[in-house]
Structure formats: C-alpha cells, structure tokens
C-alpha cells in the first residue's frame, strides 16, 4: 500500500467536495481527511493494483476540482431547481394539498 | 408594421447569464452537459472553461446551444423555468400508473438444463412446481387492481409451455374480466419454443399473443449454452421462430441472447445468425448474478470490461450492417437512445429511477409468492427472500404495494439521491437496480465505483454518445432507433 499526502486550502475547497472525489475514485484509493486550521490534510492510500501512483493522484486532484465546480453549480442553482420542481409537481395530484 | 419583431428583439440583453441546474461528465474528446431532464450538450474543454469561469459572451454559437438546452438563461426569463418544469413532469408522468407488467411463473419446470439459468429451474418430471388455477385467479385479482391503463401479462418459467393449459385459462379469464374494464391488455409467452405445437400457435393467433424467445447465436454455440435431451435446442428454436412468423406475423416474435464466455469472440457470428433468421432486433445482454449462473460460475467467467468490448464490437458490426442496408436494431442501445433523444420513458425496469421493482413489474411465482421483480424471484430461488412482497392467497394489494420489502429498496436506491448518481450527467438515462446491488454487495445502493451495473451502463452511455457526436452514419441510425 502506497501513501500520498495532499493538502487543500479550506477556503477554496470543502471537505464535502474532497469526500465526493474520494468516493468517485474509491475503486483505486482510500482516503483519510483531517481538518488542520485553514487546511484540509488528505492522506491517500493506494493499493498496488491502483497502477501508476502519480497518475492516480493527478486524477484525484482533478476530481476534487470538478467536485468543487459541481458544488458551486449546486449552490448557485439550488433555488431555481426547487422552483422548477415545485412548478412541475403543482396541480398533478401527486402532492396532497392538505399536507402542505 | 410587421407582425413579427426584428431578430434583435430576441437577442440576449446582456452577458449576465444565470446557470440552470445541470450536471457534467468529462469524456475523451469533450465534456458532456445534461440538464435536469437529460437533454445534453457536448462542448470542448475550452468552451467548458468559459462556462465554469462565468466567461460567456452576450451571444455566440455556444451560448445559443446552452440556452436551447436550458442550461443557462437570462436573469429575467421565465420560459426556461416553465419548460423545464413541463419536461420534468413529462419525465415522471408514468409514475402514478403503476404497475404495467405482470409476470406469471406458471411452471418452474424446464426440459432444458442451461448452466447459466438465472431462475434455478426444476426438472420437468414433476408438477409440484406448477402454478394452480386458484393461485392464477388470485394473481389476476392483483393484476387488475393495478391502476395502469396498460396491462401486460407475461408467462415465464422454467418453460411456461409445460403448463400451457393454465396459460389458456389465464388468458381467457383475463379477457373476460377486461371486457368490462377496457384496459389495454396484452400477453407475452417467454418460451424456448422447443415444445411449440400447432395448438399453441392457434391459441396465440386467436388471442394476439406475442412470443419472446432465446437465441444465443449459431447452432453449436446455442446448443452448448442451452443443453437439452437430443441436443437440438437451436434447431427447435429457429424452427419455432419460423413457424411463429408464418402463423402470427413477422413482428410477433423477438429473441434475446445471453452472453457467456463462449460468446465473447463470436459477436459477428451471433449477429449474423439473427439476420439469417429474419429477426430485426437483437439484445446483447450480459449474464446476471442470479440462480445457476452463480452456482456454475458462469456469471464470474468474464468481467464487465470484457463484456463492454464484446458489446462495442457487436454495435460496430450492427452499424456496418445497417450501412449496407440490413435493418437490425440493437435493443439495449435503442432503449437508452430513446431516453437520450426523446421525451419517451421506455418501460425497461433496469433503466428507470425510481427503480422498476414493484411499480414497473410484479412477479407471481408458481406457489403464489409475489416478488418485486423477476430478479427478486431469482434471488428467492437461491434462498434469499428479501424481495418477497407477500403471497397471493394471504396478502391484499395494499399489503403488497406498501410493504417495507418494496418501499425500502425503492427509497434507498433512488438514483437522484444516491451517492455519485446524484452528480452523474448520465443519471437521467440510467436506473437504480436495487436487486442487482443487493445481490452483489448486500445493500440496495452499492458502491458505484465498484458496481458492475454502473460500469457497464456508463461504458455504453459513453460509447453511444461518442458515436452520435463523431459518426454521421451512427447518428442517423441512432435517431431511427430512438424513434421506434
């Protein structure tokens, strides 16, 4: 098992984004995440069958970036998403008016 | 004064674009963006960077594509919200209409001895594994309790023709009940055709019954996969297909193939066999982790990546045949393309979310036990009754549809809230399949990075999108398949 340490600036990345990235790559690595002041310290554990270590670590970094972007899109669009779902299911009979 | 405003009136007023909910996935040559209902736009990495950096101009070809797909909008617009709401409602419109497919296991007996059998059939020398008339009538009571206007009754086994007298009774009784109810009632017999008789054909003709059969490819491959006394399974199957086509019509029979380790290097032979038999559809299916397929290790004989290579080779060959004028549809691709390219919702229970268990299909086993899906029944034959919802002799419709055995896996596996699925650009095309994940991991959700279901579906989605975006011939064929 190979270990690799990464640190992320907590003001730029959330623990949630890093955890989501680790989950996506959980067929190739496992991860310990520790909050230390303004940083998030991430220890990646890579089994021998993971393949080329630098390449897996690069994939993880890129995935953290993508997850951070996904988080931003989710946050920016959450309100409008709820509005669309409310519009979609109003007057369908699927939601009991007496419950709301 | 013109009745129409000048084009400039429709131009965006500023470059202040607002994002609408969308998901993205990086593919080999581009980034795929899907909106809330799965409408997609493929963009280059540099175009995607513009979106991510809030750098979109007031107008450009990219802006128009993103706007058309309701991925961005102007802050003061209302139409994109209303359109997305309408499309979301359309996507889920069939949900209140559960359950459309009712599977009657009229006998677990079978005269075949297939090592990959996923239902753990029984030998055919005893009627202990046949459904009784009383059980069938109670199952029909439940069938007609379903709110769905469209009801399909499918006879399965074992080999259902071993209990053909009961099939006759069920069809006649269902038609009698439906005379007053007026549902769209249809029947399918899933049979290996080895026991097909003129009596069966006449009855199918009189009652408009559709035949679904198994054809694994050329004779030697099929007969090795599907042994029976006389080693003539293939000969009986192709003779049966011919007779059904002649008696009922060419469109009244379809065949399914199952991929075994022996099939992997022979996909073009398998496809050629379907064309030679005059079939216009083929379904390139992997083995599932149930029944004898697990006991005999047939299921573990090849991995998902090997099946994907087999599938890609088969799809390329089918596209080449279409280029030469041979009209053959690959069914799995057609189902996915219908979801990608139209607003239709195919009722294929493996590719829906919420899962199709119970609300898409119910299974009445020969002994009256009711299961949430055919795979749930297969699991029960292996001794695990997790997906047993009750028994037709003791449970009411409400007992069955509100049982924890149904609601818990439905709720837990809902893809829009499952880990990784909730962020996945392919989620609108995919399903949740709690039975597969339970069978392979012990829970209804599974860990998606390790899931063969996820890997297989993602592989096929990427393949289809890549071909659609880069190959004009494949695009034309795919549009044709999606429209069927």
Contacts between the chains, C-beta under 8 A, distances in Angstrom:
chain1	res1	chain2	res2	distance
A	20	B	420	7.9
A	20	B	423	6.9
A	23	B	419	5.9
A	23	B	420	6.2
A	23	B	447	7.9
A	23	B	449	7.0
A	24	B	420	6.1
A	24	B	449	6.2
A	25	B	449	6.8
A	26	B	447	6.3
A	26	B	449	4.7
A	26	B	450	7.2
A	27	B	449	4.1
A	27	B	450	5.3
A	28	B	449	8.0
A	66	B	24	7.7
A	66	B	26	7.3
A	67	B	423	7.7
A	69	B	24	7.9
A	69	B	52	5.6
A	70	B	23	7.4
A	70	B	24	7.6
A	70	B	423	5.4
A	73	B	19	6.1
A	73	B	21	7.4
A	73	B	22	6.7
A	73	B	23	8.0
A	74	B	21	7.9
A	76	B	19	5.2
A	77	B	19	5.4
A	77	B	20	6.1
A	77	B	21	4.2
A	77	B	22	7.6
A	80	B	18	7.6
A	80	B	20	6.2
A	80	B	21	6.8
A	80	B	81	6.8
A	81	B	21	4.3
A	81	B	36	7.1
A	83	B	81	6.2
A	84	B	21	7.4
A	84	B	36	6.5
A	84	B	81	5.6
A	84	B	84	4.7
A	84	B	85	5.0
A	84	B	88	6.4
A	85	B	85	7.7
A	85	B	88	6.7
A	87	B	81	6.5
A	87	B	82	6.7
A	87	B	85	3.5
A	88	B	84	7.7
A	88	B	85	4.1
A	88	B	86	7.4
A	88	B	88	3.9
A	88	B	89	4.5
A	88	B	92	7.9
A	89	B	88	8.0
A	89	B	89	6.9
A	92	B	89	6.4
A	93	B	96	7.5
A	94	B	95	7.6
A	94	B	96	6.7
